[in-house]
Structure formats: structure tokens, C-alpha cells
Amino acid sequence: MDNNNIDFKDLWKKQTVSQPNIEDLLARLKQFKKANLRSLWKTNILLFATSAFILFVWYYYQPQFISSKIGIVLAIAAMAMYVFVYNRSLKDFKNIDATQTNHEYLQKLILIKKKQQFMQSTILSWYFVLLLVGICLYMYEYASRMTVFYALITYGVTLLWIGFNWFYIRPKQIKKQDEKLNSLIEKFEEIDKQLL
């Protein structure tokens, strides 16, 4: 067999390329939309319940130090800010419907990705900072009544937990969210290029 007579261009053209299945892609988009709306509702419920609990603690235990009161306000402000910005993304998910073109889907997903990156960087950073400062200020009143050893343990455990969330759980969640969204964007970009 003579290897010099093989037409690689012809073989390349004859190979079958798997085209993205539009129905499968729309089903994935619908699943993505539902998952994000479910996450939005869970976040709203959890942060509202947490804020209500914090207000109950404030009312029931009547902290005496101004630092405790400022801490409570900062913690609730952090949650309110996060929920407010997060809820603004609700309309982006609601606006995704079956009547849009592939290009419109792609543009909507790119917009969601930009907002998601803003949430993951700026808003989440402010949330953690306000929450950290709020918790530390709130705990001061009770830590001041402890021995130095127990106060250090209390603050140490709290800071370790917040650090664990910041350095381990947050990046994992961001990566997971990015992978889902990037996968959808890539598929819609493929279809969009094919239609041009």
C-alpha cells in the first residue's frame, strides 16, 4: 500500500463531526435555569431566617456593649446586601425563554456570567468582610467575660471557620458555577458560529 497517495484533506472533510443537539442544549439551559432559581430561593430563605434569628438574639439577650449592636447591624447588612444583589439576577433567569434565538440565548448567558463574576468577586468579598467584622464585634462583649485562653479559642474557631469558607468552600462553589455556565456558553457559541 502506497502511503503517498492518501488525500488527508478529503479524509478530513469526510469525517463526521458531532453537532450539538439543540433540544439537548435547550434542556440543559432549562435545567440550569431551574437550578439557579432554586438556589436563589434557598439563599433568600436561609439568609432571611438567619437575620430573623440574629434579631431574636438581639431582642432576647439585650447585649449591653455598643460593639455587639454594631456587629449585629453589620451582619444583617451583609446578608441584606448579598440578597439584594443576588435577587437582581432573578430577572435574568426569568427572561430566558424558549422563543429566543440561539444568539439571544448566548448574549443572555454572557450577561449572566458577567453578573455572576461580579457577585463572586466584589459582592461576596464585601459580604465576608462585613460578616467577619460583625461577628467579631458581636462576640467581643461575651469574649470579654471569658478568660484570655477561652476568648482566643472562641475567636480562633470562628476565624478558622470563616477562613475555611473563604479559602475552600467559596472557590469550590465558584468553580462549579463557572463550569456549568461556561459549558452552556461554549455550546451556544458553537451553534451560533454554525448559523453564521
N, C-alpha and C positions, 0 to 999 in steps of 0.2 A: 504494500500500500504506500502510495507516494504522499507524504505529508505536505509537499509544496503546493498541491492543488486544492487545499482546503480554503474555502471562502469564509473567513471569520465574520465579515460584515453580514453576509447572508444568514449565517447561523445566529448571529446576534439578533437580527430582525425577526427571525422565526421563533425565538424563544417566547414562551408565554409569560406575561407579567401579570401578577395578581392585582387586579384593580380593586380599590377599596369598595366594599359593598355599601351603597348609600343607605339602605334600610338598616343595616347593622350599625352604621355610624350614627344614624338618627336615634336608634335605640340606645346607643351608648350616651349620646347627648342628653336624651330624656332621663336616663339613669343618673347621669352627672348632675342634672338639674334637680332631680328629686333628692339626691343625697345632700346637696348643698342647702336646699330648703329645709330638710330635716335637721341638718347641723345648725342652721340659723335658729330654728325654733328651740332646739335643745339648749343652745347658748343663751337665748333670751330667758328661758325658764330657769336655768341654773343660776345665772347672774342676778335675776330678779329675786329668786329665793335666797341667795347668799346676801344680797343687800337687805332684804327684809329681816333675815336673821341678825345681821350686824346692827340694824336699827333696834331690834328687840333687845339685844345685849346692851346697847347704849341705854335704852329706857329702863330695863330691869336692874342693871348693875350700877347705874348712875356714876360713871367714872368722875373722879374729882379733878384730875390734872387736865389742864388745857391741851397738853400734848396728846392725851387719849382722844379728846374730842376732835382735834385736828386730824389725828390718824384715822378716825372713823370717817370723817368727811373726805379725806384723800382716797381712802379705799373705795368708798361709794362713788366718788367722782371718777376714779379709774374705770370702774365697771360701767358706769353710765356712758362715759366717753367711748369705750370699746363697743358697747351695744348700739349706741347711736350711729357710729360709723359703719359697723357691721350690718345694721338694718338698712342702711342706704344701698347696700348691694342686693337687697331683696328685689328691687325693681328690675335690676339687670337680669336676674334669673327668671323673673316673671315675664319679661319681654321676649324670651326665647320661645318661639312657637313654630309650628310645622309649616307655616305659609311662607317662611323666609327662604331666600335663595342661599346657595352654599356660601357665596361671598358675604352675605349679611350675617350668616352664622359665624363665619371666620372673623369678621370685624367685631361681632359681639363677644366672641371668646377672647380676642386680643384685648378688648376693653376690660373684660373681667380679670384677665391676667394682670393688667396694669394696676387695677384697684386691689387685687389680691396681694401684689408685691408691696403696695403702699401699706396695706393692713399688716403684712408680715414684718415689715421693717419699722416704719415710723410709729404706727398706732400701737403695735404690740410692745415696742420699746418703751413708749410712754406709759402704757398700761402697767408693765412690770416695774418701772421706776416709781410711779405713783403708789402702786400696791405695796412695794417694798418699804418705801418711806412711811406710808400709812400704817402698815403693820408694826414697823419698828417704833413709831411714835406711840401707837396704842399700847404696845407691850411695855413701854418704859415705866408706866405707873405701877404695874404689877411686878416687873423685874426689880424695881427699886425697893420692894419689900422683901426680896429674896436675898440669900447670901450671894456673894460675888460668884461663887462656883456655879450655883444653880441658874443665876442670871446669864452667865456665859454659856451654859449648856442650852438654855432656852433660846437665846439668840442664835447660837451655833446651829442647832437643829433647824430653826426657822430659815436661816440663811442657806443652809445646805439644801433644804427642800426647794427653796426658790431658785438656787443655783442649778439644781438637778433639772428643774422645769425649764430653765433658760438654756442650759447648755446641752441637754439631752433630748427632752421631750419636744421642745419647740422646734429644733432643727429637723427632727424626725417627721413631725407633722407638716412642716413646710415642704420638705422633700416629697412627701406623699401627695400633698395637694398639687405641687408643681408637676409631678409625673403624670397625674391624671389629666390635668389641663393641657400640658404640653403634648400629650399623646393625641388628644382631640384636635388641637390646633394643627398638628402635623398632618393628620388625616384630611382635615378640611382644606389645608393648603395644597395637598396632592390633588384633590378633586378640583379645586379652584384653578390650578395650573393646567389640568387636563381640559377644562372647559374653555380656556382662553385660546 
